[in-house]
Amino acid sequence: MGLFHEQLKSHNNYEPGDRTYSLDGNQIIGDISALAVVRELSPKERTRSSIQPLPSLSPQQAQNLISRLGKPEIITPRLEVPFQLWGALIEHGGWRQSLYQRRIGLAEQWSVLQWLESGVSQLAQQLGWHSLNLQLSPAGARSVEEIQSGTILSRQLAIAGQVYELCITPKSESDTTVWRFELHNAAPGAAIPGGFKLKLLTEDLQPFPNNEDIATTAVEQLFVEVALEPGEGIVWEIEPLPENYDQEILRF
């Protein structure tokens, strides 16, 4: 006999010490194809127990958790806090990545300003980010204002069988820097199909005014421009989702 999620959670075989459920060998279905047969025989049987929604974390709450749980001497960080907090933290791809970096002793890998000054970090390069036409004005330039405008950072993305390019360009305007996120088809002359969406979110995945661009018909490009405070984090999203997409927090 096999157990569904609903049955598993009601069999009182939960171990609170390590937050695991255990099963006897005779309760495990060896042939996974048998699951389809069970569903056909009992189509209305409840198979999943209700799951409490995870809470929303503020960026400050997330950073506090990362600082606390990122200490390498903590062997099992998931057991150090209530599951709801742990689940909310690691559900966010960017925070999960930050926790991983902290636990293995890596410095900040997602600082856009550091990418412009010192080159794209090794971890970001592994995910496809690279610098494009990176040029600095007089030697010693260290601020965005001293970087000539133009496409600075780029990442190729596979979406719906085609390759697209996401570019980030700084634009200096009076006393602030505006960052332009632009998506275009990597093939010369090819368009972005209708229905595509480029969207920016705050670090805690909240929308803000003018945070997205939608292609109602085929277009050459999608773009969103945003002014950010020093240290502010931004998460980009594209619909349809790129292959192997995971949230990443770009720090400005």
MARLUMTOR-152340 format. One record per residue (C-alpha): x, y, z; residue in three letters. Coordinates in steps of 0.1 Angstrom, whole numbers, padded with zeros to 4 digits, always signed. Layout:
N
xx: X | yy: Y | zz: Z | fike: Ala
...
//
This chain:
252
xx: +0000 | yy: +0000 | zz: +0000 | fike: Met
xx: +0012 | yy: +0035 | zz: -0007 | fike: Gly
xx: +0006 | yy: +0067 | zz: +0012 | fike: Leu
xx: -0004 | yy: +0100 | zz: -0002 | fike: Phe
xx: +0006 | yy: +0134 | zz: +0014 | fike: His
xx: -0027 | yy: +0136 | zz: +0033 | fike: Glu
xx: -0022 | yy: +0101 | zz: +0048 | fike: Gln
xx: +0014 | yy: +0106 | zz: +0056 | fike: Leu
xx: +0007 | yy: +0137 | zz: +0077 | fike: Lys
xx: -0020 | yy: +0120 | zz: +0096 | fike: Ser
xx: -0001 | yy: +0088 | zz: +0105 | fike: His
xx: +0017 | yy: +0104 | zz: +0135 | fike: Asn
xx: +0051 | yy: +0094 | zz: +0122 | fike: Asn
xx: +0066 | yy: +0129 | zz: +0124 | fike: Tyr
xx: +0099 | yy: +0135 | zz: +0142 | fike: Glu
xx: +0099 | yy: +0171 | zz: +0155 | fike: Pro
xx: +0136 | yy: +0169 | zz: +0164 | fike: Gly
xx: +0147 | yy: +0170 | zz: +0127 | fike: Asp
xx: +0113 | yy: +0178 | zz: +0111 | fike: Arg
xx: +0111 | yy: +0146 | zz: +0091 | fike: Thr
xx: +0085 | yy: +0119 | zz: +0084 | fike: Tyr
xx: +0093 | yy: +0082 | zz: +0083 | fike: Ser
xx: +0076 | yy: +0053 | zz: +0066 | fike: Leu
xx: +0077 | yy: +0016 | zz: +0068 | fike: Asp
xx: +0090 | yy: -0002 | zz: +0038 | fike: Gly
xx: +0057 | yy: -0017 | zz: +0030 | fike: Asn
xx: +0041 | yy: +0017 | zz: +0027 | fike: Gln
xx: +0064 | yy: +0027 | zz: -0002 | fike: Ile
xx: +0052 | yy: +0022 | zz: -0038 | fike: Ile
xx: +0080 | yy: +0006 | zz: -0057 | fike: Gly
xx: +0065 | yy: +0010 | zz: -0091 | fike: Asp
xx: +0057 | yy: +0047 | zz: -0097 | fike: Ile
xx: +0033 | yy: +0039 | zz: -0125 | fike: Ser
xx: +0010 | yy: +0024 | zz: -0100 | fike: Ala
xx: +0002 | yy: +0059 | zz: -0088 | fike: Leu
xx: -0018 | yy: +0065 | zz: -0119 | fike: Ala
xx: -0038 | yy: +0034 | zz: -0113 | fike: Val
xx: -0046 | yy: +0045 | zz: -0078 | fike: Val
xx: -0058 | yy: +0079 | zz: -0091 | fike: Arg
xx: -0080 | yy: +0062 | zz: -0116 | fike: Glu
xx: -0096 | yy: +0039 | zz: -0090 | fike: Leu
xx: -0101 | yy: +0067 | zz: -0065 | fike: Ser
xx: -0103 | yy: +0099 | zz: -0085 | fike: Pro
xx: -0121 | yy: +0119 | zz: -0057 | fike: Lys
xx: -0098 | yy: +0107 | zz: -0028 | fike: Glu
xx: -0081 | yy: +0136 | zz: -0011 | fike: Arg
xx: -0044 | yy: +0132 | zz: -0016 | fike: Thr
xx: -0029 | yy: +0164 | zz: -0003 | fike: Arg
xx: -0032 | yy: +0179 | zz: +0032 | fike: Ser
xx: -0038 | yy: +0216 | zz: +0035 | fike: Ser
xx: -0006 | yy: +0236 | zz: +0036 | fike: Ile
xx: -0002 | yy: +0268 | zz: +0055 | fike: Gln
xx: +0010 | yy: +0297 | zz: +0033 | fike: Pro
xx: +0045 | yy: +0310 | zz: +0039 | fike: Leu
xx: +0047 | yy: +0344 | zz: +0054 | fike: Pro
xx: +0062 | yy: +0374 | zz: +0036 | fike: Ser
xx: +0096 | yy: +0386 | zz: +0048 | fike: Leu
xx: +0108 | yy: +0422 | zz: +0046 | fike: Ser
xx: +0144 | yy: +0427 | zz: +0032 | fike: Pro
xx: +0155 | yy: +0435 | zz: +0067 | fike: Gln
xx: +0140 | yy: +0403 | zz: +0081 | fike: Gln
xx: +0157 | yy: +0383 | zz: +0053 | fike: Ala
xx: +0191 | yy: +0399 | zz: +0059 | fike: Gln
xx: +0188 | yy: +0393 | zz: +0096 | fike: Asn
xx: +0181 | yy: +0356 | zz: +0090 | fike: Leu
xx: +0209 | yy: +0353 | zz: +0065 | fike: Ile
xx: +0234 | yy: +0369 | zz: +0090 | fike: Ser
xx: +0222 | yy: +0345 | zz: +0117 | fike: Arg
xx: +0220 | yy: +0313 | zz: +0096 | fike: Leu
xx: +0250 | yy: +0321 | zz: +0074 | fike: Gly
xx: +0275 | yy: +0312 | zz: +0102 | fike: Lys
xx: +0293 | yy: +0281 | zz: +0091 | fike: Pro
xx: +0293 | yy: +0267 | zz: +0127 | fike: Glu
xx: +0256 | yy: +0262 | zz: +0124 | fike: Ile
xx: +0254 | yy: +0227 | zz: +0110 | fike: Ile
xx: +0216 | yy: +0225 | zz: +0102 | fike: Thr
xx: +0204 | yy: +0261 | zz: +0097 | fike: Pro
xx: +0169 | yy: +0250 | zz: +0088 | fike: Arg
xx: +0164 | yy: +0237 | zz: +0124 | fike: Leu
xx: +0174 | yy: +0270 | zz: +0139 | fike: Glu
xx: +0142 | yy: +0289 | zz: +0131 | fike: Val
xx: +0106 | yy: +0280 | zz: +0128 | fike: Pro
xx: +0098 | yy: +0262 | zz: +0095 | fike: Phe
xx: +0076 | yy: +0291 | zz: +0082 | fike: Gln
xx: +0106 | yy: +0315 | zz: +0084 | fike: Leu
xx: +0130 | yy: +0290 | zz: +0069 | fike: Trp
xx: +0106 | yy: +0282 | zz: +0041 | fike: Gly
xx: +0099 | yy: +0319 | zz: +0033 | fike: Ala
xx: +0136 | yy: +0326 | zz: +0032 | fike: Leu
xx: +0147 | yy: +0298 | zz: +0008 | fike: Ile
xx: +0116 | yy: +0301 | zz: -0014 | fike: Glu
xx: +0132 | yy: +0333 | zz: -0027 | fike: His
xx: +0160 | yy: +0325 | zz: -0051 | fike: Gly
xx: +0180 | yy: +0356 | zz: -0044 | fike: Gly
xx: +0179 | yy: +0352 | zz: -0006 | fike: Trp
xx: +0187 | yy: +0315 | zz: -0010 | fike: Arg
xx: +0217 | yy: +0323 | zz: -0030 | fike: Gln
xx: +0228 | yy: +0349 | zz: -0005 | fike: Ser
xx: +0226 | yy: +0324 | zz: +0023 | fike: Leu
xx: +0246 | yy: +0299 | zz: +0003 | fike: Tyr
xx: +0273 | yy: +0325 | zz: -0004 | fike: Gln
xx: +0275 | yy: +0335 | zz: +0033 | fike: Arg
xx: +0278 | yy: +0299 | zz: +0045 | fike: Arg
xx: +0307 | yy: +0291 | zz: +0022 | fike: Ile
xx: +0325 | yy: +0324 | zz: +0029 | fike: Gly
xx: +0320 | yy: +0342 | zz: -0005 | fike: Leu
xx: +0319 | yy: +0379 | zz: -0007 | fike: Ala
xx: +0290 | yy: +0398 | zz: -0023 | fike: Glu
xx: +0286 | yy: +0383 | zz: -0058 | fike: Gln
xx: +0257 | yy: +0404 | zz: -0071 | fike: Trp
xx: +0269 | yy: +0440 | zz: -0067 | fike: Ser
xx: +0264 | yy: +0457 | zz: -0101 | fike: Val
xx: +0288 | yy: +0485 | zz: -0092 | fike: Leu
xx: +0315 | yy: +0460 | zz: -0083 | fike: Gln
xx: +0308 | yy: +0443 | zz: -0117 | fike: Trp
xx: +0314 | yy: +0476 | zz: -0134 | fike: Leu
xx: +0346 | yy: +0484 | zz: -0115 | fike: Glu
xx: +0362 | yy: +0450 | zz: -0112 | fike: Ser
xx: +0344 | yy: +0427 | zz: -0137 | fike: Gly
xx: +0315 | yy: +0404 | zz: -0134 | fike: Val
xx: +0319 | yy: +0380 | zz: -0104 | fike: Ser
xx: +0327 | yy: +0344 | zz: -0111 | fike: Gln
xx: +0294 | yy: +0331 | zz: -0098 | fike: Leu
xx: +0275 | yy: +0356 | zz: -0120 | fike: Ala
xx: +0296 | yy: +0346 | zz: -0150 | fike: Gln
xx: +0286 | yy: +0310 | zz: -0145 | fike: Gln
xx: +0250 | yy: +0320 | zz: -0148 | fike: Leu
xx: +0257 | yy: +0339 | zz: -0180 | fike: Gly
xx: +0264 | yy: +0375 | zz: -0171 | fike: Trp
xx: +0292 | yy: +0393 | zz: -0188 | fike: His
xx: +0304 | yy: +0428 | zz: -0194 | fike: Ser
xx: +0299 | yy: +0443 | zz: -0229 | fike: Leu
xx: +0318 | yy: +0473 | zz: -0243 | fike: Asn
xx: +0329 | yy: +0482 | zz: -0208 | fike: Leu
xx: +0348 | yy: +0515 | zz: -0210 | fike: Gln
xx: +0359 | yy: +0538 | zz: -0182 | fike: Leu
xx: +0367 | yy: +0574 | zz: -0185 | fike: Ser
xx: +0400 | yy: +0587 | zz: -0171 | fike: Pro
xx: +0420 | yy: +0562 | zz: -0150 | fike: Ala
xx: +0408 | yy: +0557 | zz: -0115 | fike: Gly
xx: +0371 | yy: +0561 | zz: -0123 | fike: Ala
xx: +0350 | yy: +0546 | zz: -0095 | fike: Arg
xx: +0315 | yy: +0559 | zz: -0098 | fike: Ser
xx: +0287 | yy: +0552 | zz: -0123 | fike: Val
xx: +0288 | yy: +0588 | zz: -0134 | fike: Glu
xx: +0323 | yy: +0582 | zz: -0147 | fike: Glu
xx: +0313 | yy: +0553 | zz: -0168 | fike: Ile
xx: +0304 | yy: +0561 | zz: -0204 | fike: Gln
xx: +0268 | yy: +0553 | zz: -0212 | fike: Ser
xx: +0261 | yy: +0523 | zz: -0233 | fike: Gly
xx: +0253 | yy: +0487 | zz: -0228 | fike: Thr
xx: +0274 | yy: +0475 | zz: -0198 | fike: Ile
xx: +0261 | yy: +0442 | zz: -0186 | fike: Leu
xx: +0245 | yy: +0414 | zz: -0206 | fike: Ser
xx: +0230 | yy: +0380 | zz: -0202 | fike: Arg
xx: +0217 | yy: +0356 | zz: -0228 | fike: Gln
xx: +0185 | yy: +0337 | zz: -0220 | fike: Leu
xx: +0168 | yy: +0308 | zz: -0237 | fike: Ala
xx: +0130 | yy: +0315 | zz: -0239 | fike: Ile
xx: +0105 | yy: +0294 | zz: -0259 | fike: Ala
xx: +0131 | yy: +0279 | zz: -0281 | fike: Gly
xx: +0149 | yy: +0312 | zz: -0290 | fike: Gln
xx: +0178 | yy: +0331 | zz: -0275 | fike: Val
xx: +0172 | yy: +0366 | zz: -0261 | fike: Tyr
xx: +0196 | yy: +0391 | zz: -0244 | fike: Glu
xx: +0189 | yy: +0410 | zz: -0213 | fike: Leu
xx: +0210 | yy: +0442 | zz: -0210 | fike: Cys
xx: +0216 | yy: +0467 | zz: -0182 | fike: Ile
xx: +0228 | yy: +0502 | zz: -0190 | fike: Thr
xx: +0235 | yy: +0531 | zz: -0166 | fike: Pro
xx: +0222 | yy: +0565 | zz: -0176 | fike: Lys
xx: +0233 | yy: +0596 | zz: -0157 | fike: Ser
xx: +0205 | yy: +0621 | zz: -0152 | fike: Glu
xx: +0212 | yy: +0652 | zz: -0131 | fike: Ser
xx: +0220 | yy: +0640 | zz: -0096 | fike: Asp
xx: +0209 | yy: +0604 | zz: -0100 | fike: Thr
xx: +0216 | yy: +0573 | zz: -0121 | fike: Thr
xx: +0189 | yy: +0557 | zz: -0140 | fike: Val
xx: +0193 | yy: +0520 | zz: -0149 | fike: Trp
xx: +0178 | yy: +0507 | zz: -0181 | fike: Arg
xx: +0169 | yy: +0470 | zz: -0183 | fike: Phe
xx: +0163 | yy: +0460 | zz: -0219 | fike: Glu
xx: +0153 | yy: +0427 | zz: -0235 | fike: Leu
xx: +0158 | yy: +0420 | zz: -0272 | fike: His
xx: +0161 | yy: +0390 | zz: -0295 | fike: Asn
xx: +0197 | yy: +0379 | zz: -0299 | fike: Ala
xx: +0191 | yy: +0371 | zz: -0336 | fike: Ala
xx: +0197 | yy: +0402 | zz: -0358 | fike: Pro
xx: +0165 | yy: +0416 | zz: -0371 | fike: Gly
xx: +0143 | yy: +0392 | zz: -0351 | fike: Ala
xx: +0115 | yy: +0405 | zz: -0329 | fike: Ala
xx: +0101 | yy: +0398 | zz: -0295 | fike: Ile
xx: +0067 | yy: +0381 | zz: -0299 | fike: Pro
xx: +0035 | yy: +0395 | zz: -0285 | fike: Gly
xx: +0027 | yy: +0384 | zz: -0250 | fike: Gly
xx: +0062 | yy: +0388 | zz: -0236 | fike: Phe
xx: +0067 | yy: +0408 | zz: -0204 | fike: Lys
xx: +0098 | yy: +0423 | zz: -0188 | fike: Leu
xx: +0092 | yy: +0431 | zz: -0151 | fike: Lys
xx: +0112 | yy: +0446 | zz: -0123 | fike: Leu
xx: +0104 | yy: +0439 | zz: -0086 | fike: Leu
xx: +0118 | yy: +0451 | zz: -0053 | fike: Thr
xx: +0140 | yy: +0428 | zz: -0033 | fike: Glu
xx: +0110 | yy: +0414 | zz: -0015 | fike: Asp
xx: +0092 | yy: +0409 | zz: -0049 | fike: Leu
xx: +0068 | yy: +0438 | zz: -0047 | fike: Gln
xx: +0058 | yy: +0458 | zz: -0078 | fike: Pro
xx: +0062 | yy: +0495 | zz: -0081 | fike: Phe
xx: +0049 | yy: +0522 | zz: -0105 | fike: Pro
xx: +0060 | yy: +0517 | zz: -0142 | fike: Asn
xx: +0079 | yy: +0485 | zz: -0133 | fike: Asn
xx: +0070 | yy: +0465 | zz: -0164 | fike: Glu
xx: +0068 | yy: +0466 | zz: -0202 | fike: Asp
xx: +0045 | yy: +0443 | zz: -0221 | fike: Ile
xx: +0046 | yy: +0434 | zz: -0258 | fike: Ala
xx: +0010 | yy: +0435 | zz: -0270 | fike: Thr
xx: +0023 | yy: +0427 | zz: -0305 | fike: Thr
xx: +0057 | yy: +0418 | zz: -0319 | fike: Ala
xx: +0083 | yy: +0445 | zz: -0309 | fike: Val
xx: +0120 | yy: +0451 | zz: -0313 | fike: Glu
xx: +0126 | yy: +0455 | zz: -0276 | fike: Gln
xx: +0111 | yy: +0457 | zz: -0241 | fike: Leu
xx: +0126 | yy: +0480 | zz: -0215 | fike: Phe
xx: +0121 | yy: +0494 | zz: -0181 | fike: Val
xx: +0141 | yy: +0523 | zz: -0166 | fike: Glu
xx: +0144 | yy: +0528 | zz: -0128 | fike: Val
xx: +0163 | yy: +0551 | zz: -0105 | fike: Ala
xx: +0177 | yy: +0533 | zz: -0074 | fike: Leu
xx: +0191 | yy: +0542 | zz: -0041 | fike: Glu
xx: +0227 | yy: +0530 | zz: -0032 | fike: Pro
xx: +0225 | yy: +0494 | zz: -0020 | fike: Gly
xx: +0190 | yy: +0488 | zz: -0033 | fike: Glu
xx: +0182 | yy: +0454 | zz: -0047 | fike: Gly
xx: +0161 | yy: +0446 | zz: -0078 | fike: Ile
xx: +0148 | yy: +0413 | zz: -0091 | fike: Val
xx: +0141 | yy: +0409 | zz: -0128 | fike: Trp
xx: +0114 | yy: +0386 | zz: -0143 | fike: Glu
xx: +0105 | yy: +0377 | zz: -0178 | fike: Ile
xx: +0073 | yy: +0360 | zz: -0191 | fike: Glu
xx: +0074 | yy: +0334 | zz: -0205 | fike: Pro
xx: +0100 | yy: +0323 | zz: -0180 | fike: Leu
xx: +0135 | yy: +0317 | zz: -0194 | fike: Pro
xx: +0150 | yy: +0281 | zz: -0191 | fike: Glu
xx: +0165 | yy: +0274 | zz: -0157 | fike: Asn
xx: +0152 | yy: +0307 | zz: -0144 | fike: Tyr
xx: +0158 | yy: +0315 | zz: -0107 | fike: Asp
xx: +0153 | yy: +0348 | zz: -0089 | fike: Gln
xx: +0185 | yy: +0368 | zz: -0084 | fike: Glu
xx: +0189 | yy: +0401 | zz: -0065 | fike: Ile
xx: +0210 | yy: +0426 | zz: -0083 | fike: Leu
xx: +0224 | yy: +0450 | zz: -0058 | fike: Arg
xx: +0230 | yy: +0486 | zz: -0070 | fike: Phe
//
